[in-house]
Amino acid sequence: MSLGKRSRVDAMDSNKPIDVLVVGAGLSGLTAAVCLQAAGLRVRILEGAGSVGGRIKGISGIEQNTILADLGPTWVWPRWQPVVERWMGRLSLAQFPQYEAGDGILDGYGGPPRRYPLPGQDGIARIVGGPSALVQALAAQLDPDTIMTNARVVEIKATSAGIEVITADGALFEAAHLILAAPLRLIEEQICIAGLPPELLAALRATPTWMAQQAKAVALYDEPFWRGEDLSGRVASRTGPLMEVHDHTPASGDIGALFGFVGWDAAARLQDPKALRQTILDQRVRCFGPRAEKPMQLVIQDWAQEPLTCSAADLREPPLHPDIGPAILRQPHLDGRLWFAVSESADISPGLIEGALSAGEMAAQRLLVRI
């Protein structure tokens, strides 16, 4: 299909051109957009999904904009993560410590589950409102109509004037610069970009997407009953299906919550989801007693089934946490017009919330220096 047959999208509701297109409305993309708009640039975000947040997702409460539990990342370490601490201050967000008081439970270590003190993590904390509060606060700082959802990008071209971006429905967007804030392997697999060097393509393919193969199970109860039994809510298990469990009660304490990481692989989860749910409930009862048998809600978020998170390459390999990638992931491309900004491209805390904030912030700063 030629460019002449594509629909050209006007730059927001003004005759002024867009300075920067951002592909992806996850934490990195939103952070980059906030930094760029604060510097006076016109920004548009194209998000392939129907909502913002990317891998940050939560279970919504009855009240508007309330999140009861996280289905994506949960923890931050502000004491050791200065970027997190700075952005939480900038966005007026509060933290509270991860609940770890009381005994943990060892499951599958010979005999029935037994209580055992499990070591905690220094400085581990949660955000009041969950990481979704970060997403909401960042989105609220953007100009109206900045974010366009259901706009999945399939092709990117460099032109003499800048960058052309084409979405799956044939819409054409133009800007002087572009920030790609999506999982790196998905960019390589799903977006046609002419002119990228082979070593960059190899780096994109080699970078595992954090959480891509993970599934997270969250159970909500009317109260955190385990705390009254001097239990921390933590479980270390050799038998599963949840290999580790943690207290996930919100800061308000209005309800109780436990979350765990599923040990079944993606194929097994997909093949028998009913059996997975039942074995999770069986394990809850085995470890916490009959009060755990009937949660108000049990939600299993399988990130391997999210096409805008998990790539084919991720499913072919064992799950790995990304290391700090090569410098080429943080350098400009296509004559200085294209940048990458996602947690896996960060040079600190790759894959974590701090990595996502840092990647978005640094891409925006480096782009501004070149304008």
N, C-alpha and C positions, 0 to 999 in steps of 0.2 A: 504494500500500500504506500503510495507516494505521500509526501508531506502535504501536497495540495489537497488531498482527500481527508486530512485530519482536521478535527475541529480545534481552532486556536482559542485558548482560554485567556480572557482579559486579565490583566494584572489587578486582582482584587476588584475593587469598585472605584478605581482611579485610572487616569491616563498615565500615571507614572509607572515605569517598568519595575519589575521585581529585581532586587539586587541579588538575593540568595534564595535558592530552592533548597529545602531540607527534605530528604526522603526518609520518613520514619518518625513517628510521634511517640517513641519510647522516651526513657529518661534522658538519654544523650541528645536526641534530636530536639526535645523541648528545651534542654539547657542551652544548647547552641543557639536556638532561635531567640531565647530570652536575652542572651548576651549580645546578639547581633542587633536586635531591635533597640536595646538600651543604647547602642552606639549610633542609632539613627538610621539603620538600614531597613529596607522593606523586605520582608521575609514571607515566604509561603511554605507551609509544611504539607507534604503529600503523604498520607498514611493509608496503607493498603487495607487495613482492618476497618471495622465499623466503629471503633472507639480508640481512644488514645491509651498510652501506657505500655504497649509492647509486652514484655515479660512481667511487668508489674500488674497484678490483677488481684482482686479481692472479692470476698463474699459480702454483698451489700446488706445493710440493715434496713429496717423499715423507714427510718428517718432519712431524708435526702442527704446524699453525699457522706453517709456514714458507712464505714467498713468494719465488719465484725472480725474478719480473719484474712490473712494473706494466702494467696495461691501461688505466688511467685516468691521472689526474695523477701526475707523477713528482717535480717539483722544488720545492724551497723555497729561500729566500734569508734564512736566520736573521740574517745580519749586518744586513740591511735590513728585516726583518720581525719586529718585537718581539713580536707576538702569537704567531707560530710559535715563536720562541725561548722564550717563557714557557711555552707549553703543552708543548713538548718537555721542558723542565725539570720541569714538574709531573708528567708521565707517565714520566719517567726514560728518555727515548728519546735515542738517539745519532744523530749525523749524520756523513756523510763526503762529501768533495768530488766533484762530477761529474768524471769522467775526461775530460780534454781535452788530454793531452800528445801531441805528435806532429802530423804533418800531417793536414789534412783532405783530402777528395777533391771536386773539381769535376766534375760529371757533366752532359753536355749543353751545355757552353759552347764548342762547336767542337772537333771531333776526339774521340778517345777520352778516357775519364776521366783526370784528371791530379791529381797531388798538389799541394796548395797549403795554406799555413798559414791557418787560419780563426780569426778573433778569438773569444776566449772571453767568458764573462759573469762579472763580478765577484761573488763571493759565492754562486754557484750551487752547490747542495748537494742531497744525497739523504738520506733517512731510512733508517737501518739497519732492514731488514725492510720497507721501502717505506711509503707512506702507509697501507697496510693495518695497520701496527703502531699507527698512531694510532687507527684504528677498533677494533682489538682491545683496546688499553689503555683507551679510553673505555668500551667495553661492559663490560669487567671491573670498572669502578668502580660500575656500576649494580646495584641490588638485583635478586635473582633474579626472574624472571617480569615484569620491566619491559617487555621488548620482545615484541611480538606480530607475527610475520611473516605473510605471505599475508593481510593485512588491508587491502585497497585501499579507501580512503575515497571515497564517491561523493556524499555529501550532508552539509552542516553547517547547523545551525539554532541561532540564539540563542533562549534561553528566559528566563523571569523569574529562574530559578535559576542559569543559566550557559549551557553549550554542550552540544548534542547532536550526536554524530557517528555517521553510519550508513555501514557498509561494504557492499561489493558483495554479500555473502552475507546481508545483512539484519540483521546484529548492530548493536545500539545501545549506544553508550558515552556517558557523561555526565561532565562535569567543570566546574569553575568557570572555567577558562581553557583556551585552545588556542593552540599554536604550529604554524604550517604551515611545515614544513621540506622543501619539495618544489620542483622547478623552477616558476617563477612562471607560465609559459605553460601548463604542464600543469594547474596549479591552476585557471586560468581556463577551460580547455577541458574538464576531466574532472570537476570537483567543483561541484556545485550549492550555491551559498552565497547565500541571500537577504539583502538589506539592505546589500550593499557599494556604496559610492558610485561613480558612473560614472567619475570621474577615477582611482580605484584600479583599476578593471577595465581602463581604457585603459593604465595603467602596467604592469599584469601582461602584457597582450598585447604591449606594446612592448619588453619586456626579453628579449633573446636568451638562450637557454640555452647556456652555454659547453660546448663539446665535443659538443653534440647532433648535429652533422653530421659529426663527425670519425670516422675509423677509424684504429686504431693497430695496426701489425704488429710483432710481437716474434719474433725468431729466437734460439733457444738453441743453443749449441755447447759442446763438451766443454772448451774453453778460449778465452780472448780472444786468438786467434792474431794479430790485427791489431796488438796492442800490441808484439809481438816484431818487427814490421816498421816500428816507429816511426810508426804511424798512430793517430790519436785515435779512430777509429770514426765520425767525423763525415763526412757527405756533404751537399753542397748540390747539388740537381739541378733542371734545367729540364725534363727528359724524364720523370722518374718511373719507375714509379708512386709511389715514395716521394720526396717533395719535399725531405725532410730526414731524416737518419739520425744517431743518437747511440749512443755506447757505453752499454750498460745492464747491465753486469756487476755482480752483487751485491757487497756489501762483503766477503764471505768470499772472493771470487775463485775459488770452487769450479768455476764454469762461466763461459762467456763468453756475452754477450747483446748484441744490437743491436736497437734499436727505431727505427721510422720512422713518420712521418705520411703516410697515403695521400692522393695527390692526385686520384684518381678521385672523381667526385661520387657521392652516395648511390645514384642510379638505376643508374649504370654498375656499381657494386660489387654491387648486388643482381642485376643482369641476368646477370653472368658471373663468379661467384666463383672458378671454376677457373682462368680466364684471369688473374685478378688474382693468385692465388697463384703461378702460373708466372712472370708478369712480375716479381713481387717477387724470386723466386729468380734470375731472369736478371739483374736489376739488381745483386743481391748479388755474383754472380760477376763481372759487368762491373766493379764497383768494388773488390772485395776478392780476386778470384781464385778458383781452383777449390776452395779449402778452404771457401768460403762456400756451396757448391752444395747440400750435404746437412746442414742443421741437425738437431739432435736433435728439435727441435720448432719449428713455425712457427704462431703463433697470431695471428689477425686479429680484433680486437674492433671491431665496427661499432656505434658508439653510435646511429646513425640507426635501427637496428633494435630499439632498446630502448624499449618503449612507456612506461616510467616515467621516461625521460630526454628523449626527443626528441618535441616536439609537432608538430602539423600546421603551425603557423605557422613553426616553425624550418625545416621542409623547403621552405617556399615562398620563403624568403629566402636570400641569400648568407650564409655563416657569418661572424659578427661576434663580437668580444670585447665583453662588456658594459661599458658605462661605469658610473660611479656613478649610480644611479637617483635619482628624486625622493624627497624626504623622506617622502612618503605611504607608501612601502614599509616604512618603519621606525617608523611610528606605529601606535598601537592602533586597532582597529576593533570593530564590534559592541559598543558601549558599554564599550570598554576590555577586552574579553575575548579578542580574537583578535590575534595577532601573526604576522609573517612572519620566517623565519630561514632563508636559503639563501645560498650564496656570492654570487649575483647581487643580493641585496638589501643587501649590506654597503656601508658607506661608506668602506672601505679594501680595496684588492686584490680588487675584485669578480671572481668567476669563479675565483679562485685558492684554494689551500689556506688561506692566511691569511684570505681573505675568508670562507670557510666557518666557520673557528674564531671569527672576530670576530662574524659574524652570529649564531651560536648563543649566544655569551657575552653579547652586548649585548641580545638579545631576552630572555634570562633575567633580566638585571639590571634592565631596564626594567619587566618584568612584576613583579618582586619589589618594586620601589619603589611600585607601585600597589596591592599587596595590603594 
